[in-house]
Structures are given as structure tokens and as C-alpha cells.
């Protein structure tokens, strides 16, 4: 297994209670997701990483400033919005959007083993992000998506000489955990009228 999956907190291990998704564990798992883009092997994904890092920093800053009121993502958003600000909420929405895109792309890859990664990422982009972007950003994303590595190269980087079967099992758990969190947060944001994921 790659160090990413061994050392990073898995989204499958992020506690979810009646109060919501545990913020600190979510932030730790999100740090690992940002590192995933290193494994895509293309510098062009740097702007995606930077966007995720900035949004992660915005959520983390709010959590650190008000830890007791922000133990879950839901409590963080409600507390911030009650105070009339929306900086961390906006960061969280953009972060969830990026995670939704990545999760969707990798789920396509898991469910369509004969499809190349660029096809899986394109399908995820069309589903999750395209409608948020203007013509210029769509053009940039077209270039980015063509830079996605071949499936065999990507999986070889992650497996780092280990078993692809073990990798697929671990990645499947990681993606199920992320998918649950992303869908939960999308519903929460939508139902609370906090924004649009």
C-alpha cells in the first residue's frame, strides 16, 4: 500500500454522530486527500491542490478559533452563520465540492475498470463541477483533465509495489467513507440554505 493510505486518516474512520461529522477527523482525512493529487503525477493539478488547501485552511482556522462550537462541521456552519459571517462556510462548500469531484472520479474508476482515468475524471467534472464554471475555467479544466495519467501508472504509483487487490479494497473503503460525508454535507448545506455545493 502507498504511504498515503497507510499514514493518512481514512474518511471511513471519520466519526459521524447525531451532531454531525467530526471536524478534526474530517480535516485530517482532507489533508490526505490533498496529497492524492501528488499521485496524479502532473504539476497542472497544483491549482486544484492549492484551491483545496486554501479552503481547508479557512475551515481549520474557524475550528481552531472556536473549537467548542465547531466540534462537528454542522455545528461549525450553524455557529458561524448565527454570527453573521460566512467565510469558513464558503470554504467548506468549495472544499466539499472539490472532494465530491475527486470522489466521483475515483468511484467511476473503481466501477469502470476498463475506462482510462481521464474518462472517469471527465465524467465526474461534467456531473459535479462543470455547471459552476464559466467558459474560461471550463477550457482550463479541459487541459487539466487531458493531463490525468494512465490508469495503470496511477495505480502503480499508489500501490508502490504492493498488491493492486489490497489497494482496491482499501481505496473502496476510503471512497465509501468520503461519499457518505460528501452526500451528507451536500444535504445539510442545501436544506439549511447555507449555499450551494
KALINSUL-V836099 format. One record per residue. N is the residue number from 1. RES is the residue in one letter. SS is DSSP state (hx for helix, st for strand, lp for the rest). NEAR is the number of other ideal C-beta (glycine too) atoms within 12 Angstrom. D_CENTER is the distance of its C-alpha to the mean C-alpha in whole Angstrom. Layout:
n->(N N)
res->(RES RES)
ss->(SS SS)
near->(NEAR NEAR)
d_center->(D_CENTER D_CENTER)
//
This chain:
n->(1 2 3 4 5 6 7 8 9 10 11 12 13 14 15 16 17 18 19 20 21 22 23 24 25 26 27 28 29 30 31 32 33 34 35 36 37 38 39 40 41 42 43 44 45 46 47 48 49 50 51 52 53 54 55 56 57 58 59 60 61 62 63 64 65 66 67 68 69 70 71 72 73 74 75 76 77 78 79 80 81 82 83 84 85 86 87 88 89 90 91 92 93 94 95 96 97 98 99 100 101 102 103 104 105 106 107 108 109 110 111 112 113 114 115 116 117 118 119 120 121 122 123 124 125 126 127 128 129 130 131 132 133 134 135 136 137 138 139 140 141 142 143 144 145 146 147 148 149 150 151 152 153 154 155 156 157 158 159 160 161 162 163 164 165 166 167 168 169 170 171 172 173 174 175 176 177 178 179 180 181 182 183 184 185 186 187 188 189 190 191 192 193 194 195 196 197)
res->(X X X X X X X X X X X X X X X X X X X X X X X X X X X X X X X X X X X X X X X X X X X X X X X X X X X X X X X X X X X X X X X X X X X X X X X X X X X X X X X X X X X X X X X X X X X X X X X X X X X X X X X X X X X X X X X X X X X X X X X X X X X X X X X X X X X X X X X X X X X X X X X X X X X X X X X X X X X X X X X X X X X X X X X X X X X X X X X X X X X X X X X X X X X X X X X X X X X X X)
ss->(lp lp hx hx hx hx hx lp lp lp hx hx hx lp lp st st lp lp st st st hx hx hx hx hx hx hx hx hx hx hx hx hx hx hx hx hx lp lp lp hx hx hx hx hx hx hx hx hx hx hx hx hx hx hx hx hx hx hx hx hx hx hx lp lp hx hx hx lp st hx hx hx hx hx hx hx hx hx hx lp lp lp lp hx hx hx hx hx hx hx hx hx hx hx hx hx hx hx hx hx hx hx hx hx hx hx hx hx lp lp lp lp lp hx hx hx hx hx hx hx hx hx hx hx hx hx hx hx hx lp lp hx hx hx hx hx hx hx hx hx hx hx hx lp lp lp lp hx hx hx hx hx hx hx hx hx lp lp lp lp hx hx hx hx hx hx hx hx hx hx hx hx hx hx hx hx hx hx hx hx hx hx hx hx hx hx hx hx lp lp lp lp lp lp)
near->(26 28 18 30 33 19 14 32 26 31 41 25 24 36 25 25 16 10 18 29 42 28 41 23 28 41 40 24 39 43 28 34 43 32 28 36 36 23 32 36 21 26 14 21 34 18 20 37 27 18 27 34 25 22 31 33 24 29 39 30 23 33 34 18 19 23 19 13 23 33 24 33 46 32 30 44 39 27 28 33 26 16 18 9 19 25 25 38 37 25 33 48 34 33 42 42 34 38 50 34 41 43 38 32 43 40 30 31 36 29 19 20 16 13 22 24 36 28 22 33 40 29 26 34 33 22 20 29 32 23 15 21 19 12 10 10 19 19 14 20 31 21 17 30 31 20 25 36 27 20 28 16 18 34 32 19 29 36 26 19 14 22 17 23 13 20 30 24 19 29 37 24 22 37 35 23 33 41 29 27 41 39 25 28 41 28 18 31 33 16 16 24 14 28 27 17 32)
d_center->(20 18 18 14 15 18 17 13 13 12 10 13 15 13 17 17 20 22 21 17 14 16 14 15 14 10 11 12 9 7 9 9 6 8 11 10 10 14 14 14 18 18 18 17 14 15 14 11 10 13 11 8 11 13 11 10 14 15 14 15 18 19 18 21 23 23 22 25 24 20 20 17 15 17 20 18 18 21 23 22 23 26 27 27 24 20 19 16 16 15 13 11 11 10 7 6 7 5 2 6 7 6 6 9 10 11 12 15 15 16 18 20 21 24 21 20 17 17 18 15 13 16 16 12 13 16 15 12 13 16 18 16 18 21 23 23 19 19 22 20 17 20 20 17 16 20 19 17 19 21 19 22 21 18 18 21 19 17 20 22 25 24 24 22 23 22 19 18 19 16 13 14 14 11 10 12 11 7 9 12 10 8 12 13 12 13 16 17 16 18 21 21 21 19 18 16 12)
//
